[in-house]
Amino acid sequence: MKRSVNTQTVIHAALVTLASLLLYTLTLAPTVLWGDDAELQRLAVLNQPGVSFRTYRLWIAVTHIFTELPFGDPAWRVNFATACYAALTIGLVFTILRVLNCSIVDSWTGSVALAISHTFWLHAVRTEVYSFFLLLMAAALLQLLAWNRNPARWWLLFTGLFVVGVSFHAHLLIVTLLPALMVLIAGTRPRSPAVIYVLALAAVTAGYLLLGPAGESTTVLS
């Protein structure tokens, strides 16, 4: 039986994710870094957001889970968390390209091009918050694009915008994505638009309030 496009997409997205993770793991920073990276490593290992002016509570809470891994030193585990976030982002980018009706070959080309691009690769192999932020951004965009293709699935709008609200606790760069998301939402024609837009506002608000005021958890590092 011929596989459906959805099944093909999942399989290929998993493959590009694993390939990216292997690449990033092989080129991962081996231990303690310096500067902002070292500070982030320390906060993730201690799981103590708020003890420094550089606090990313959501990133710290999630990344701290990786520090419990049974291999590597604590600093390496934090670096590895970043590699995982980046690899998952690549898998989501592949899926986004498929939602946009790109072929399997084109989706591989686009996602691999991003995976090995200089800045993305650099942020994937050392402790940075950007890979985690991009993971959330890609997750939100995928859901909103899927909703745009099928407006009847209103829950995709809700969950996508909930992730957008949560993203304020990952990095304030999410603000730069908001105009594009507003255009995407405005260009979609759902049934009962008034109800849908109320749900959308509620979703963003719920995500934003999940961890309290974002200003307490998102300080842009120099």
C-alpha positions in Angstrom: 0.0 0.0 0.0 1.3 3.4 -0.9 2.1 5.5 2.1 0.0 8.7 2.6 1.7 12.1 2.4 1.2 12.5 6.1 3.0 9.3 6.9 5.8 10.2 4.5 6.2 13.6 6.1 6.4 12.1 9.6 9.0 9.6 8.5 11.2 12.1 6.7 10.8 14.7 9.4 12.1 12.1 11.9 15.0 11.2 9.7 16.1 14.8 9.1 15.7 15.4 12.9 17.9 12.4 13.7 20.5 13.3 11.1 20.7 16.9 12.4 21.0 15.7 16.0 23.8 13.3 15.0 25.6 16.2 13.3 25.2 18.6 16.2 26.2 15.9 18.8 29.4 15.1 16.9 30.3 18.8 16.7 29.0 19.7 20.2 31.0 21.9 22.5 32.6 19.4 24.9 32.3 21.0 28.3 32.2 24.4 30.1 32.1 27.4 27.9 32.7 31.1 28.7 30.8 34.4 29.0 27.0 34.3 28.5 27.2 30.6 27.6 28.8 29.7 30.9 26.3 31.7 32.9 23.4 29.9 31.1 25.1 26.6 31.8 25.3 27.5 35.5 21.7 28.5 35.7 20.5 25.4 33.9 22.5 23.1 36.2 21.4 24.8 39.4 17.8 25.3 38.2 17.7 28.7 39.9 16.2 31.3 37.7 16.0 34.7 39.3 19.4 34.5 41.0 20.9 36.5 38.1 19.8 39.3 35.9 20.2 36.8 33.1 17.1 34.7 33.7 15.1 32.5 31.3 12.8 30.6 33.5 11.2 28.5 30.9 14.5 27.6 29.1 16.1 26.8 32.5 13.3 24.6 33.7 13.3 22.5 30.5 17.0 22.4 30.1 17.5 21.4 33.7 15.9 18.1 32.8 18.8 17.3 30.5 21.3 17.7 33.4 19.9 14.5 34.9 21.1 12.4 31.9 23.5 9.6 33.0 26.3 10.5 30.5 28.5 13.5 29.9 29.4 16.2 32.4 26.7 18.7 33.5 28.0 21.4 31.1 28.0 18.9 28.1 24.4 17.9 29.0 23.3 21.5 28.8 25.0 21.9 25.4 23.3 18.7 24.3 19.9 20.1 25.2 20.6 22.9 22.8 21.5 20.4 20.1 18.2 18.6 20.7 16.2 21.9 20.4 17.9 22.7 17.2 17.4 19.2 15.7 13.7 19.3 16.6 13.4 22.7 15.0 14.9 21.3 11.7 12.3 18.5 11.8 9.5 21.1 12.2 10.9 23.2 9.4 10.8 20.2 7.2 7.1 19.6 8.1 6.3 23.3 7.6 7.7 23.0 4.1 5.5 20.0 3.4 2.5 21.9 4.7 3.4 24.6 2.1 3.2 21.9 -0.6 6.9 21.6 -1.1 8.1 18.2 -2.4 10.1 15.8 -0.3 13.3 16.7 -2.1 12.7 20.4 -1.7 11.8 20.0 1.9 15.0 18.1 2.6 17.0 20.7 0.7 15.4 23.6 2.7 15.7 22.0 6.1 19.3 20.8 5.6 20.3 24.2 4.3 19.1 25.7 7.5 20.7 23.0 9.6 24.1 23.6 8.2 23.9 27.4 7.9 26.6 29.1 9.9 24.6 30.9 12.6 22.0 28.2 13.2 24.8 25.5 13.4 26.8 27.7 15.8 23.8 28.1 18.1 23.0 24.4 17.9 26.3 23.2 19.4 26.8 25.5 22.4 24.6 26.7 25.2 22.3 29.4 23.8 18.6 30.3 24.2 18.0 30.8 20.5 17.5 27.2 19.5 14.8 26.8 22.1 13.1 30.0 21.0 13.2 28.9 17.4 11.7 25.5 18.3 8.7 27.2 19.9 8.4 29.6 17.0 8.5 26.7 14.5 5.9 24.8 16.5 3.6 27.8 16.6 4.0 28.5 12.9 3.3 24.9 11.9 0.1 24.8 13.8 -1.1 28.2 12.4 -0.3 27.2 8.9 -2.1 23.9 9.3 -5.1 25.9 10.6 -4.8 28.3 7.6 -5.1 25.2 5.4 -8.1 23.9 7.3 -9.9 26.7 9.3 -12.4 24.2 10.7 -9.7 22.9 12.9 -9.9 25.9 15.2 -8.0 24.1 18.0 -4.8 24.5 15.9 -5.2 28.3 16.1 -5.7 28.0 19.8 -2.7 25.8 20.5 -0.5 27.7 18.0 -1.2 31.0 19.7 -0.8 29.5 23.1 2.7 28.5 22.1 3.2 32.1 20.9 2.2 33.4 24.3 4.6 30.9 26.0 7.3 32.1 23.6 7.5 35.4 25.3 9.1 33.5 28.2 11.7 32.1 25.8 12.9 35.3 24.1 11.4 38.7 23.3 12.4 38.2 19.6 8.9 36.6 19.3 7.7 40.2 18.9 9.4 40.3 15.4 7.2 37.4 14.3 3.9 38.9 15.4 3.2 41.0 12.3 3.6 38.0 10.0 1.3 35.9 12.3 -1.3 38.7 12.3 -1.3 38.7 8.5 -1.6 34.9 8.4 -4.6 35.0 10.8 -6.3 37.9 9.0 -5.9 36.1 5.7 -7.7 33.0 7.0 -11.5 32.8 6.7 -12.9 30.7 9.6 -16.5 30.1 10.4 -17.8 32.3 13.3 -14.7 34.6 13.1 -15.7 36.6 16.2 -15.7 33.5 18.4 -12.4 32.3 16.8 -10.7 35.6 17.5 -11.8 35.7 21.1 -10.3 32.2 21.5 -7.2 33.4 19.8 -6.8 36.3 22.2 -7.5 33.9 25.1 -4.8 31.5 23.9 -2.1 34.1 23.7 -3.0 35.5 27.1 -3.1 32.0 28.7 0.4 31.2 27.3 1.8 34.5 28.3 0.5 34.3 31.9 1.6 30.7 32.3 4.9 31.7 34.0 3.9 35.2 35.1 5.1 38.5 33.5 7.5 37.8 30.7 9.7 40.7 31.7 10.8 38.7 34.8 12.0 35.8 32.6 13.2 37.3 29.3 16.3 39.4 29.4 18.1 39.7 26.1 21.7 38.7 26.5 24.4 41.0 25.0 
